[in-house]
Amino acid sequence: MRRLLIAMMLTLLAGCAQQQQPPKDDSLYQDLGQRAGIQRIVEGMLINVARDQRIVEHFRKVDIVRLRDKLVEQLCVESGGPCRYTGDSMAEAHKGQNLTPSDFNALVEDLIASMDTEKVPVPAQNRLIARLAPMRGEVIGK
């Protein structure tokens, strides 16, 4: 519950934040288990999404393999790893979906559940969520 509250607070603050450059420090990348750990986190999150009736409908027509690959790239970059993100901008990727704050929060919950399953330490989870939070404004209501 505490992590969810922290995540929600971070997403609220993100509405005022500008997109930041990916971090140069790779300690979060290491804490997430490097690329293999990030892959497990993303795959677990997508399994959670598939079971999440609140948001699964948004993913029905999505190329899940491509989504998985782009999410791995994105989390790798955002955590300071040696990756390059080759996907669309967040605004372009979510164009026409008209996502709500509740949709965004549900996805964050699914990500947190996956990180819990992978035994990612809570401080590392919070650091990742803080780095992803500025994207909130780029996906909600687009």
C-alpha positions as CSV (number, residue, x, y, z in Angstrom):
1,M,0.0,0.0,0.0
2,R,2.8,2.4,0.9
3,R,4.5,1.8,-2.5
4,L,1.3,2.4,-4.3
5,L,0.9,5.7,-2.4
6,I,4.4,6.6,-3.3
7,A,3.8,5.7,-7.0
8,M,0.6,7.7,-7.1
9,M,2.4,10.7,-5.5
10,L,5.2,10.5,-8.1
11,T,2.8,10.3,-10.9
12,L,1.0,13.4,-9.7
13,L,4.3,15.3,-9.5
14,A,5.2,14.1,-12.9
15,G,2.6,16.2,-14.5
16,C,4.7,19.2,-13.8
17,A,8.0,17.5,-14.7
18,Q,9.8,17.7,-18.0
19,Q,11.1,14.6,-19.6
20,Q,14.6,14.0,-18.4
21,Q,17.6,12.5,-20.1
22,P,18.2,8.8,-19.2
23,P,20.5,8.5,-16.2
24,K,24.2,7.8,-16.6
25,D,24.5,5.8,-13.3
26,D,23.8,2.1,-14.0
27,S,23.2,1.1,-10.3
28,L,19.5,0.8,-10.9
29,Y,20.1,-1.3,-14.0
30,Q,22.2,-3.6,-11.8
31,D,19.6,-3.6,-9.0
32,L,16.9,-4.7,-11.6
33,G,19.1,-7.7,-12.6
34,Q,20.5,-6.1,-15.8
35,R,18.9,-7.0,-19.1
36,A,17.8,-10.5,-18.1
37,G,16.1,-9.2,-14.9
38,I,14.4,-6.4,-16.9
39,Q,13.1,-9.0,-19.3
40,R,11.6,-11.1,-16.5
41,I,10.1,-7.9,-15.0
42,V,8.5,-6.9,-18.3
43,E,7.2,-10.4,-19.1
44,G,5.7,-10.7,-15.6
45,M,4.1,-7.3,-16.0
46,L,2.6,-8.3,-19.3
47,I,1.2,-11.5,-17.7
48,N,-0.3,-9.4,-15.0
49,V,-1.8,-7.0,-17.6
50,A,-3.3,-10.0,-19.4
51,R,-5.2,-10.9,-16.2
52,D,-6.1,-7.3,-15.3
53,Q,-9.7,-6.7,-16.3
54,R,-9.2,-2.9,-15.7
55,I,-6.8,-2.5,-18.6
56,V,-6.5,-5.7,-20.6
57,E,-8.8,-4.3,-23.3
58,H,-6.2,-1.6,-24.2
59,F,-3.8,-4.4,-25.2
60,R,-6.1,-6.6,-27.3
61,K,-4.9,-5.4,-30.7
62,V,-1.3,-4.8,-29.6
63,D,1.7,-6.7,-31.0
64,I,2.7,-8.1,-27.6
65,V,6.1,-9.3,-28.7
66,R,7.0,-5.9,-30.1
67,L,5.6,-4.2,-27.0
68,R,7.7,-6.5,-24.8
69,D,10.9,-5.8,-26.7
70,K,10.3,-2.0,-26.6
71,L,9.4,-2.0,-22.9
72,V,12.7,-3.9,-22.2
73,E,14.6,-1.4,-24.2
74,Q,12.9,1.5,-22.5
75,L,13.4,0.2,-18.9
76,C,17.0,-0.7,-19.8
77,V,17.6,2.9,-20.9
78,E,15.7,4.5,-18.0
79,S,17.6,2.4,-15.5
80,G,21.0,3.5,-16.9
81,G,21.7,0.3,-18.8
82,P,23.7,0.1,-22.1
83,C,20.6,0.0,-24.4
84,R,19.0,2.2,-27.0
85,Y,15.3,2.8,-27.2
86,T,14.1,2.3,-30.8
87,G,10.3,2.6,-30.2
88,D,7.9,5.4,-30.8
89,S,7.6,8.4,-28.5
90,M,5.2,7.9,-25.7
91,A,2.7,10.4,-27.2
92,E,2.8,8.6,-30.5
93,A,2.6,5.1,-29.0
94,H,-0.5,6.1,-27.0
95,K,-2.2,8.3,-29.6
96,G,-6.0,7.8,-29.8
97,Q,-6.1,5.5,-26.7
98,N,-7.6,8.1,-24.4
99,L,-6.0,6.5,-21.3
100,T,-7.1,7.7,-17.9
101,P,-5.2,8.2,-14.7
102,S,-6.8,4.9,-13.5
103,D,-5.5,3.0,-16.5
104,F,-2.0,4.4,-15.9
105,N,-2.1,3.5,-12.2
106,A,-3.3,0.0,-13.0
107,L,-0.3,-0.5,-15.2
108,V,2.0,0.8,-12.4
109,E,0.4,-1.7,-10.0
110,D,1.0,-4.5,-12.5
111,L,4.7,-3.4,-12.8
112,I,5.1,-3.3,-9.0
113,A,3.6,-6.8,-8.7
114,S,6.0,-8.1,-11.2
115,M,9.0,-6.5,-9.5
116,D,7.7,-8.0,-6.2
117,T,7.7,-11.4,-7.8
118,E,11.2,-10.9,-9.0
119,K,12.2,-9.8,-5.5
120,V,13.4,-6.3,-6.7
121,P,14.2,-4.3,-3.5
122,V,11.6,-1.7,-2.7
123,P,14.1,1.2,-2.9
124,A,15.0,0.1,-6.5
125,Q,11.3,-0.2,-7.4
126,N,10.7,3.3,-6.2
127,R,13.7,4.6,-8.1
128,L,12.4,3.0,-11.3
129,I,8.9,4.4,-10.8
130,A,10.3,7.8,-10.2
131,R,12.2,7.7,-13.5
132,L,9.1,6.5,-15.4
133,A,6.7,8.9,-13.7
134,P,7.4,11.9,-16.1
135,M,6.0,9.8,-18.9
136,R,2.6,9.9,-17.3
137,G,1.6,13.2,-18.9
138,E,2.7,11.9,-22.3
139,V,0.2,9.0,-22.3
140,I,-2.9,10.1,-20.3
141,G,-5.7,11.5,-22.5
142,K,-3.9,11.1,-25.8
